[in-house]
């Protein structure tokens, strides 16, 4: 039996790292809450991906197929949600992904949680907004050809966002990144990242295509056995070569993600009036929250089992 690993936005590995490293960019007034809960923020960085199995509306929040809206810089697509709805209708926006707008919704929720001094919700929304912001830094999350399915490059999505960081992040990359900064216009900030993605998506696809042509075909993949099942993955040599010709794009995008996540957390806190985080209420999650966490895990595990059976 031959399996390819299921994969989504930044693999689980990278999402967890991004939320974790973001904690250390915060000012001391925030570190005092975020550091003791770094494990929670790390673990729950992937909840939004797990939720895709439980909630149909979840999928479009992770991407935007910006190339569906004409050509760069896609001026025909209004940047504000209400204007975009007026022009295209909510249904058709949902059909092509609503990533950049969903980040603003999450920012609103996080800011409200800070104003209410609700610790459980501050942590939950911090973990989750971190996920969506990180997704907004992945070039293939802004392209309708998101897994190379139109160009015979299936698998490139997980290659870029899972295989490369899993092979190189711990060994070779540097995540010491200054400090979080206040973001004056979060919507503008988000759209700048999306447009960078749109410009980079072509490079991501084109360079892999060229490498595939010049690289010995029988060395492109490697096979590893896990629990008596053989898994196919891009070989280390192929991964390293691809990372090299892209001149560190994945590391750069990961660093920018970490900076952006910390800066959105910081911005929410400032906009809420910089509440004292040593005096919060709702320190425990409600029974309902705990049930939701549990259900996400069940949905994820079932889906993982099913996808294995279908392969
Ligand atoms: Zn995602």
Boltz pocket constraint, residues with backbone or C-beta under 6 A from the ligand:
constraints:
  - pocket:
      binder: B
      contacts: [[A, 8], [A, 9], [A, 10], [A, 48], [A, 49], [A, 62], [A, 131], [A, 135]]
      max_distance: 6.0
